[in-house]
């Protein structure tokens, strides 16, 4: 891989631990259209996130944190870092695939 290619890769990368820019698109992230699944999101209404049935969102978030801790287990055991803990869910979004992706999925399932 050339230095220019490495630079281009890191320029498009965003850490899972950082806020993703609101205006980020597949194009600005360097993702080809046919791989671009998450171009449209819809925020989960606050009533759904914090009301009846909100336990599902909490359980999902706890599962994600547990998987991250599984990956960090060697470093946690070696006391290089601490296990993550979830305080509460602040925001959630539905990811709605684009029409192109829906068409591709339909073709594969047919």
C-alpha positions in Angstrom: 0.0 0.0 0.0 1.4 3.4 -1.0 1.8 6.3 1.5 -0.9 8.2 -0.4 -3.3 5.2 0.0 -2.6 4.9 3.7 -3.2 8.6 4.2 -6.5 8.4 2.3 -7.6 5.5 4.5 -6.8 7.2 7.8 -8.3 10.5 6.5 -11.7 8.7 6.0 -11.6 6.7 9.3 -13.6 7.6 12.3 -13.2 6.0 15.7 -16.2 4.3 17.3 -15.3 6.2 20.4 -15.7 9.6 18.7 -18.8 11.5 17.5 -19.5 10.8 13.8 -20.0 14.1 12.0 -23.7 14.8 11.2 -23.0 15.5 7.6 -20.9 12.4 7.0 -21.9 10.4 3.9 -20.7 7.2 2.3 -19.0 9.3 -0.3 -17.1 11.4 2.3 -16.2 8.2 4.1 -14.9 6.6 0.9 -17.5 3.9 0.9 -18.7 2.7 -2.5 -22.4 3.1 -3.2 -23.1 -0.7 -3.4 -21.6 -1.1 0.2 -23.3 1.9 1.6 -26.0 0.5 3.9 -26.5 3.3 6.5 -27.1 6.4 4.5 -30.5 7.1 6.2 -31.1 7.0 9.9 -34.2 7.9 11.9 -33.9 8.8 15.6 -35.8 6.7 18.0 -38.5 8.9 19.6 -37.7 9.8 23.2 -41.0 8.2 24.5 -39.9 4.9 22.9 -36.3 5.2 24.2 -37.3 6.0 27.8 -40.9 4.8 28.1 -42.5 1.4 28.1 -40.4 -1.2 26.3 -37.2 0.9 26.7 -35.5 -2.1 28.4 -34.8 -3.5 24.9 -32.6 -0.5 24.1 -30.9 -0.9 27.5 -30.3 -4.6 26.9 -28.9 -4.0 23.4 -26.5 -1.3 24.7 -25.4 -3.6 27.5 -24.7 -6.4 25.0 -22.5 -4.0 22.9 -20.6 -2.9 26.0 -20.1 -6.6 27.0 -18.7 -7.5 23.6 -16.3 -4.5 23.7 -15.2 -5.7 27.2 -14.7 -9.2 25.8 -12.3 -7.7 23.2 -10.5 -5.7 25.9 -10.3 -8.7 28.3 -6.5 -9.3 27.9 -5.8 -5.6 28.6 -8.3 -5.6 31.5 -6.7 -8.7 33.0 -3.3 -7.1 32.7 -4.7 -4.0 34.4 -3.8 -1.9 31.3 -7.3 -0.6 31.2 -10.6 -0.9 33.0 -13.8 -2.6 31.9 -16.4 -0.3 30.4 -19.7 0.2 32.1 -23.0 1.6 30.7 -24.6 4.4 32.6 -27.7 4.9 30.4 -28.8 5.1 26.8 -28.9 8.7 25.6 -29.8 8.3 22.0 -30.6 5.5 19.5 -31.3 5.5 15.8 -32.9 3.1 13.3 -30.6 2.4 10.3 -32.7 2.2 7.2 -31.0 0.8 4.1 -31.0 2.7 0.8 -33.2 1.6 -2.1 -30.1 0.2 -3.8 -29.2 -2.0 -0.9 -32.9 -3.2 -0.6 -32.9 -4.1 -4.3 -29.6 -6.0 -3.9 -31.0 -7.9 -0.8 -34.2 -8.8 -2.7 -32.1 -10.1 -5.6 -30.0 -12.3 -3.3 -33.0 -13.6 -1.4 -34.9 -14.5 -4.6 
